[in-house]
Amino acid sequence: MDNIQQKQNIKDNTAEMLSSAVRAVGFIKPKFDPQQQGFLPPQLEVIGTAFLLKDKQVIITCDHVVRQFANLPVELAGILVIGQKGNYRPVSIDSVDYAHDLAILRFKKLAQETDEQFNQFLKTQFDSGLELSNEYAEVSEKVAYTGFPLGNQLLTQLHEPTYFEGVIGIKVRNSDIRKEVQISGSVIGGFSGSPIVNKNNQKVVAMVSNSPSPEAGSAGIFMGVSWEHIKAIADLAKS
């Protein structure tokens, strides 16, 4: 198989690979029904996206997506969960990086699980995780990102993520505290925490952390937090 065909095969399965690695971030808590003067069954509210890092065995999302769950009691904030295809599981916040809008999540072991069962669960989950890049993609290279825009509004019965593509607009922007990759593409609320992968090698070059600034208008340009910052917090969590 020649190199051109190999690259085409990689690009063709990017959507499937991303779909396997991303998770909807949400919370579950009962809601009070004033008409019935009682609580409704616990309901899921999807608020963002997370993804699994294969080699680091950690879950990555945005700090701003999960911040309330670190500051509020469960009674007020609800139970933080992540899920795929309608199956949701409680997670905890391991560490956060406020400066770069990053957070590390960990799966919680269920009460009825043995250690062996929990370890097997972790293996099956992280086997479908993503790998980090160790270099920046060049300008005009195609990237792909998948997430859960608009939360419950676009949530299908199967809880499928939404797939988008864009291109590298600027290889890396350096500020005093943050390195970002500029992407020519569309994002809306709920994509926060979505991995941005280089379609040539399917490795994470950045993460969606916010919507375009008002100054961008309808230009379809946004910034992604650099893989370098993701690696730094993942390495810290593993140490």
RODO-2510 file (C-alpha; in nm, 4 decimals, decimal comma):
residues 239
     n   res          X          Y          Z
     1     m     0,0000     0,0000     0,0000
     2     d     0,1511     0,3372    -0,0983
     3     n     0,1758     0,6377     0,1320
     4     i    -0,1132     0,8210    -0,0346
     5     q    -0,3480     0,5271     0,0246
     6     q    -0,2319     0,4914     0,3851
     7     k    -0,3038     0,8598     0,4530
     8     q    -0,6473     0,8281     0,2920
     9     n    -0,7361     0,5327     0,5168
    10     i    -0,6291     0,7317     0,8250
    11     k    -0,8489     1,0253     0,7238
    12     d    -1,1467     0,8038     0,6501
    13     n    -1,1667     0,6612     1,0029
    14     t    -1,1024     0,9853     1,1914
    15     a    -1,4719     1,0355     1,2699
    16     e    -1,5042     0,6833     1,4114
    17     m    -1,1873     0,7193     1,6163
    18     l    -1,2975     1,0510     1,7663
    19     s    -1,6452     0,9202     1,8402
    20     s    -1,4913     0,6348     2,0415
    21     a    -1,2675     0,8673     2,2427
    22     v    -1,5022     1,1541     2,3352
    23     r    -1,7540     1,1582     2,6187
    24     a    -2,0412     1,3882     2,7024
    25     v    -1,9890     1,5739     3,0292
    26     g    -2,3001     1,6297     3,2349
    27     f    -2,4577     1,6167     3,5742
    28     i    -2,7477     1,4292     3,7261
    29     k    -2,9676     1,5711     3,9975
    30     p    -3,3370     1,5555     4,0872
    31     k    -3,5573     1,8518     4,0020
    32     f    -3,8369     1,9820     4,2199
    33     d    -4,1832     1,9888     4,0611
    34     p    -4,3822     2,2704     4,2276
    35     q    -4,7098     2,1454     4,0800
    36     q    -4,6705     1,7994     4,2311
    37     q    -4,4908     1,9312     4,5393
    38     g    -4,2287     1,6623     4,4968
    39     f    -3,9098     1,5706     4,3128
    40     l    -3,8966     1,4390     3,9577
    41     p    -3,6664     1,1444     3,8784
    42     p    -3,2997     1,2499     3,8407
    43     q    -3,2394     1,4056     3,5009
    44     l    -2,9245     1,4303     3,2911
    45     e    -2,8028     1,7722     3,1787
    46     v    -2,5164     1,7688     2,9233
    47     i    -2,2848     2,0688     2,9586
    48     g    -1,9713     1,9935     2,7570
    49     t    -1,7261     1,7403     2,6195
    50     a    -1,4307     1,5372     2,7479
    51     f    -1,1892     1,2946     2,5852
    52     l    -0,9729     1,0027     2,6947
    53     l    -0,5941     1,0087     2,6691
    54     k    -0,4756     0,6573     2,5970
    55     d    -0,1162     0,6584     2,7203
    56     k    -0,1780     0,8865     3,0201
    57     q    -0,4961     0,7031     3,1325
    58     v    -0,6701     1,0303     3,2191
    59     i    -0,9806     1,2168     3,1061
    60     i    -0,9353     1,5712     2,9728
    61     t    -1,1921     1,8507     2,9691
    62     c    -1,2144     2,2264     3,0332
    63     d    -1,1888     2,3754     3,3779
    64     h    -1,4831     2,6060     3,3070
    65     v    -1,7063     2,3071     3,2224
    66     v    -1,6622     2,1400     3,5621
    67     r    -1,5651     2,4280     3,7919
    68     q    -1,8983     2,4421     3,9753
    69     f    -1,8600     2,0787     4,0827
    70     a    -1,5408     2,1608     4,2701
    71     n    -1,6979     2,4527     4,4546
    72     l    -2,0528     2,3407     4,5309
    73     p    -2,1841     2,0480     4,7372
    74     v    -2,3482     1,7566     4,5540
    75     e    -2,6900     1,8670     4,6802
    76     l    -2,6605     2,1879     4,4784
    77     a    -2,4381     2,0960     4,1829
    78     g    -2,5504     1,7375     4,1259
    79     i    -2,3390     1,4313     4,0444
    80     l    -2,0726     1,4914     3,7788
    81     v    -2,0819     1,2208     3,5096
    82     i    -1,9416     1,1453     3,1664
    83     g    -2,0923     0,9095     2,9134
    84     q    -2,0970     0,7521     2,5731
    85     k    -2,3962     0,6118     2,3831
    86     g    -2,6290     0,6810     2,6747
    87     n    -2,4155     0,5043     2,9377
    88     y    -2,3032     0,7483     3,2063
    89     r    -2,0692     0,7023     3,4983
    90     p    -1,9680     0,9231     3,7931
    91     v    -1,6285     1,0930     3,7751
    92     s    -1,4244     1,3056     4,0116
    93     i    -1,2087     1,6111     3,9463
    94     d    -0,8438     1,5136     3,9878
    95     s    -0,6708     1,8432     3,9114
    96     v    -0,7261     2,1719     3,7300
    97     d    -0,5151     2,4261     3,5446
    98     y    -0,7026     2,7570     3,5680
    99     a    -0,4554     2,9460     3,3496
   100     h    -0,5050     2,7137     3,0527
   101     d    -0,8679     2,6136     3,1177
   102     l    -0,7849     2,2456     3,1662
   103     a    -0,9133     1,9817     3,4053
   104     i    -0,8320     1,6167     3,4681
   105     l    -1,1182     1,3807     3,5544
   106     r    -1,1060     1,0272     3,6949
   107     f    -1,3611     0,7479     3,6752
   108     k    -1,5086     0,6536     4,0113
   109     k    -1,5159     0,2912     4,1193
   110     l    -1,8739     0,1775     4,1739
   111     a    -1,9726     0,0286     4,5091
   112     q    -2,0622    -0,3085     4,3571
   113     e    -1,7410    -0,3400     4,1528
   114     t    -1,4400    -0,5460     4,2507
   115     d    -1,0942    -0,4053     4,1871
   116     e    -1,0535    -0,6502     3,9001
   117     q    -1,3792    -0,5411     3,7393
   118     f    -1,2893    -0,1744     3,7743
   119     n    -0,9435    -0,2260     3,6233
   120     q    -1,0969    -0,4146     3,3316
   121     f    -1,3443    -0,1308     3,2805
   122     l    -1,0595     0,1218     3,2721
   123     k    -0,8715    -0,0871     3,0173
   124     t    -1,1677    -0,1104     2,7818
   125     q    -1,2265     0,2640     2,8102
   126     f    -0,8712     0,3845     2,7551
   127     d    -0,7991     0,1378     2,4756
   128     s    -1,0108     0,3694     2,2595
   129     g    -0,8354     0,6844     2,3829
   130     l    -0,6335     0,9347     2,1834
   131     e    -0,2628     1,0143     2,1714
   132     l    -0,1066     1,3580     2,2051
   133     s     0,0975     1,5151     1,9311
   134     n     0,4545     1,6195     2,0037
   135     e     0,4636     1,8888     1,7364
   136     y     0,2440     2,1582     1,5878
   137     a     0,0571     2,0984     1,2639
   138     e     0,1454     2,3191     0,9718
   139     v    -0,0759     2,5990     0,8428
   140     s    -0,3528     2,4678     0,6094
   141     e    -0,3375     2,1124     0,7476
   142     k    -0,6811     1,9629     0,8061
   143     v    -0,8023     1,8980     1,1595
   144     a    -1,1129     1,7333     1,3007
   145     y    -1,2964     1,7747     1,6301
   146     t    -1,5961     1,6036     1,7844
   147     g    -1,8163     1,7022     2,0769
   148     f    -2,1615     1,7693     2,2120
   149     p    -2,2668     2,1189     2,0995
   150     l    -2,5713     2,2761     2,2658
   151     g    -2,5899     1,9930     2,5191
   152     n    -2,9334     1,8367     2,5466
   153     q    -3,0706     2,0425     2,2568
   154     l    -2,8902     1,8324     1,9965
   155     l    -2,8637     1,5124     2,1988
   156     t    -2,9904     1,2185     1,9953
   157     q    -3,1488     0,9054     2,1376
   158     l    -2,8097     0,7339     2,1049
   159     h    -2,6268     1,0366     2,2527
   160     e    -2,4075     1,0637     1,9441
   161     p    -2,1387     1,3341     1,9225
   162     t    -2,1194     1,5887     1,6394
   163     y    -1,8230     1,5764     1,3999
   164     f    -1,6636     1,8879     1,2468
   165     e    -1,3575     1,9660     1,0371
   166     g    -1,1405     2,2725     0,9929
   167     v    -0,7874     2,3764     0,9009
   168     i    -0,4905     2,5184     1,0881
   169     g    -0,5012     2,8961     1,0449
   170     i    -0,2007     2,9838     1,2580
   171     k     0,0409     2,7148     1,3761
   172     v     0,0766     2,8528     1,7295
   173     r    -0,0044     3,1797     1,9024
   174     n     0,2067     3,2665     2,2056
   175     s     0,0848     3,4938     2,4829
   176     d     0,2327     3,5548     2,8272
   177     i     0,0556     3,2527     2,9773
   178     r    -0,0882     3,0428     2,6956
   179     k    -0,0001     2,8735     2,3695
   180     e    -0,2940     2,8332     2,1331
   181     v    -0,3587     2,6939     1,7875
   182     q    -0,5800     2,9046     1,5607
   183     i    -0,8391     2,7010     1,3730
   184     s    -1,0503     2,8063     1,0777
   185     g    -1,3735     2,6272     1,1595
   186     s    -1,7010     2,6542     1,3494
   187     v    -1,7634     2,5926     1,7191
   188     i    -2,0503     2,6671     1,9547
   189     g    -2,1185     2,6101     2,3222
   190     g    -2,0865     2,2464     2,4253
   191     f    -1,7792     2,1819     2,2123
   192     s    -1,5649     2,2925     2,5082
   193     g    -1,3354     2,0013     2,5928
   194     s    -1,3407     1,8558     2,2416
   195     p    -1,0099     1,7191     2,1123
   196     i    -0,8729     1,8705     1,7915
   197     v    -0,6750     1,6122     1,5965
   198     n    -0,4447     1,6442     1,2979
   199     k    -0,6088     1,4331     1,0270
   200     n    -0,2698     1,3282     0,8900
   201     n    -0,1675     1,1381     1,2023
   202     q    -0,4832     1,1439     1,4204
   203     k    -0,2998     1,2925     1,7191
   204     v    -0,4323     1,5690     1,9444
   205     v    -0,2824     1,9078     1,8610
   206     a    -0,5196     2,1172     2,0740
   207     m    -0,8478     2,1255     2,2655
   208     v    -1,1513     2,3483     2,2165
   209     s    -1,1875     2,5740     2,5198
   210     n    -1,4113     2,8602     2,4138
   211     s    -1,6298     2,9995     2,1405
   212     p    -1,5009     3,2664     1,9005
   213     s    -1,4647     3,6127     2,0477
   214     p    -1,7222     3,8743     1,9422
   215     e    -1,4486     4,0411     1,7390
   216     a    -1,4353     3,7360     1,5109
   217     g    -1,7958     3,7917     1,4075
   218     s    -1,9052     3,5196     1,1678
   219     a    -1,5520     3,4546     1,0456
   220     g    -1,5494     3,0978     1,1798
   221     i    -1,2173     3,1273     1,3631
   222     f    -1,1420     2,9958     1,7119
   223     m    -0,8470     2,9072     1,9353
   224     g    -0,7554     2,5700     2,0794
   225     v    -0,5423     2,5132     2,3901
   226     s    -0,2058     2,3695     2,2830
   227     w    -0,1121     2,0044     2,3221
   228     e     0,1839     2,1236     2,5323
   229     h    -0,0458     2,2414     2,8120
   230     i    -0,2524     1,9217     2,7922
   231     k     0,0660     1,7141     2,8236
   232     a     0,1851     1,9172     3,1221
   233     i    -0,1295     1,8640     3,3302
   234     a    -0,1582     1,4987     3,2233
   235     d     0,2033     1,4331     3,3268
   236     l     0,1387     1,6038     3,6614
   237     a    -0,1683     1,3887     3,7210
   238     k     0,0299     1,0715     3,6475
   239     s     0,3204     1,1600     3,8757
***
